[in-house]
Amino acid sequence: MKKLDVRGAKCPIPIVKAKKEVDQMQPGELLEVISTDPGSLPDFKGWVQTSKIAVLKEQRTEKEGGTDLYIHILERK
Amino acid sequence: MSSSHEIDVKELLAKVDSGQPLLVLDVRNDEEFENWKIEGRRQFKAAHIPYFDFIEDEQAAVERLPRAEGEIVAVCAKGGSSEMVAELLRGRGLPARSLVGGMIAYGEYLEPVTVPVRAEEQSVFEIWQFNRRGKGCLSYIIISGDEAVVVDASRSREIYQTFLSERGVRVAYVLDTHVHADHISGGPALAGKLGARYFVGAGVDFDLQQRVSTLGDGDELQLGQTSIRLLATPGHTPGSVCYLVADRYLLSGDTLFTTSVGRPDLGGHVVEWSRDLFQTLHERMAFLADSTLVLPAHYGDTSEIGRAGVVAATLGELRRDLPELQIAELALFTEAMKRVLQTPPAEYAEIINANLGKTQADPQRLVEWELGKNQCAASKGDR
């Protein structure tokens, strides 16, 4: 699975970068996005509602040290 | 510094309030937009298109923009996504700017407005109402001679400090009317910075971890050539107080608003606190003249901002107009209060603990807890 690390980046960067990655991917291919922005949870959900290329397979929150990481797994349609 | 591609909250609200043509384009997600949005004193043209729709398909998103005169102001949570959207709109030849700091800045912006006082009082004291437009929170600075008192300060204390130092006044007291549940009090920190004494109407039920001055019902604070009297007004919280300035101006906290009374349900004792509130409104406040000007700690809707830009009403008007004040029987009042039970403000338990000095949250958390408007009144007042 491809990985995209956008830790420390604020909106709109995580979705701008994720869109660029997914554009390059083959149908069925997966991308893991790692973000520290809590706003990325609703924003990725909102984006895939209208997206013609991306499906959101999974979202989860992980702790790393004292930081919350927001993980989004996207699949290319 | 704001560039020509940015607009700050002050300028945006001035444009909206004066009815200048513009389109406010909110680019946040649906949930954030539904919860809380820019409000003005006049109707204005608004649109909601999330920024990720512009990323997904710029052309389609731009086509959804309503036709509007004047410039487009893009708004998001912190100012990043709105900057991106404003830039791409400008790339298409549209006049667009981004609200610098986004809704966070909107939620913290304070607008100082002078409260009109009677001619013979003008040389004695001034009352300033600081309107936190994004949240509907009101705080106050009263000045007499070279002394000042700050009441119900919001968290962003710089604007008070700048205002006070420009006036060259010494702050004797920083006061809170009660332990706020909807926003972080700037009181203790401001008092610390200014070397002033701090007091909050907390009562015995709260486990207050802050050092406060001991003030009680009826105590008078001398302020220059005038005085401020503390009135114990339990109800919204058991320790709630009002401050009566010059026997005529009542800083009523969350006890009495211009369209409702303070909700007595936030402590889980709605019957007891409703009884307290009923006694406060009908007995403790009975001695106050109808001409008393009520200056509350909150408002719910921009329509409550009067012509002079001030949120205020005379006690006589409220006694005549507020349904809650028409109820003459305790049992009926309590029933009415139970009916209006609403969901508590978001994060209110954390906010109370921070205001009691029990927890030290990091600044980012404080900002997140405070997002959205206040919900401190027993009714919306939309009648």
Interface residues (C-beta under 8 A of the other chain):
Chain A: K10 C11 P12 I13 I15 V16 K19 P38 G39 P42 D43 K45 G46 W47 T50 S51 K52
Chain B: N29 D30 E31 E32 P50 Y51 F52 D53 I55 E56 D57 C76 A77 K78 G80 S81 M84 E368
